[in-house]
Amino acid sequence: MDAAARSQLRQPRPTFAELFTPKLVTLLRAGYSMGDFRADAIAGLTVAIVALPLSMAIAIGSGLSPEKGLFTAIVGGFLISALGGSRFQIGGPAGAFIVLIASIVEQHGYDGLVLATLMAGVIMLAAGFLRLGTYIKYIPFPVTVGFTAGIAVIILASQLKELLGLDMASEPAALLPKLGAIWESIGTVKPATVALAGISIGTIVGLRAWRPRWPGMLIAVALASLIAVVLHLDVSTIGTKFGGVPRMLPAPTLPSFDLAKMRDVFPSAIAIALLGAIESLLSAVVADGMSGRRHRSNCELVAQGVGNIAAVMFGGMCVTGTIARTATNIRAGAHTPVSGMMHALYLLGFMLVAAPLAAYIPLACLGGVLAVVAWNMAEKEEFANLLRNSRGDAAVLMATFLLTIFADLTIAIGVGVTLGAFLFLHRMAEAVQVENGGALVAEDVADATGNARTAYEPDAFGNNVVVYRISGAFFFGATAAVSGVLDRIGARPKVFVLDFAEVPLVDSTAANALAGFVRKLRGEGTTVYFTAARRGVRRTLLQAGLRRPLVVYAPSIEEAVVMSRAPGLRG
């Protein structure tokens, strides 16, 4: 190991302040110019124009009134930018939460959602301060693709009623009963509603291809509203269904804390915390990739916790980092988290000034917005690649996807992560190899550090010495395979050398299985040497009882052979 590597190993762990100081504070200390403010103000306005219709659409799609989406984007979005660990993260209501929120509201009402979100906020705060944010990256990619695609399907199905203008007394939450009810009501389709939905979707898609920098969603909403007013179309609007949008933020309130109610919504709180953590940290990683910066994952989790608590105190809903709005923020030229704070202030200004105009927005138009969101959410190319490339990944993907649609999001993530972990363990076990004489004949090439392994001819030591080498992590998943190879050794030699030079870790299961094999060899008079075992590997082996007189440890195969020829040094 060279001096630079040793220096890196000696670096002290980051302090609490270094881990949890918001990016805003760090960047303001470094200096903040008027040019930075102008760039952030323009970027914030750009994001606010995108977030305005989207926040209302997501709230309505979740079974709530439109202003709850605006309250969430204003309060939660401001705090996530002000306190978060990402330079460019934009917080707000997210399409990924639509299914979960709708289910909670249906079961426990809005008060239940508020209580579950408060509890989820506390869970995220605890996860951040316990520094668990770094573990979110261990959720397998097929799981994230699977549940995202499943959510997209459910969002699209949830908007069919609004897109078609159907008259339905009640709409089931489960997918198959919902589709059945929609089919039974298909005779009530309203052509005007379908036309407005089609115009909205066509406008968004067309502008994205023709003028990608234009705010397609806002233009689509404005155009559909204008058409509905000018032509006096008989379509449902925010005004006819919700009575409009208030012009002020409500005063902060807290729900009543009832122990039985908290127990009822606790699973929902876990689901909100898990999904919020995944979504926000994925968004921060995307932002890092686009900008070349690095976020502080645990600080971001703390900000998400505070944002969720504050958002529902002010009459909102769950809040998280949003990938599309964060990407828009970066493309618009943001310099610091001030752009995210400005985006929240712009939304507050829009609500104060233009709230009466929201009453004219057709619900079909917002349904079209969510249909586009659902289409964009589904990572279609990645989904197809995972299905084609690996049967194991395809199994994890489809299990997560189908459970998201037909069961429950929490169950889907839990099963997907478990299957992904088993798949990883299986692949790790397959990667473990056991080599004996024949595999050691070829010359070994020195690695980058200049260390080379010695090659041995099968008959270099005669029949009295057998050398085996294990390559890879020797853990419980590989125990059966390795033990099987070792048990197939023919005539028992006088000396058995097992090389651990390429074993990064050994777990207790593998060590105990190895102890049984060594005792069998010792019972038949064979002397056993373990060579080149790393400190952690040797510690685990010793804890399993693999010590003198069962085993003699040597630094290398050569020294083990020398020791075996010196009677006084043999075990």
Order of alpha helices (4+ residues) and beta strands (2+ residues): alpha-alpha-alpha-alpha-alpha-alpha-beta-alpha-alpha-alpha-alpha-alpha-alpha-alpha-alpha-alpha-beta-alpha-alpha-alpha-alpha-alpha-alpha-beta-beta-alpha-beta-alpha-beta-alpha-beta-alpha
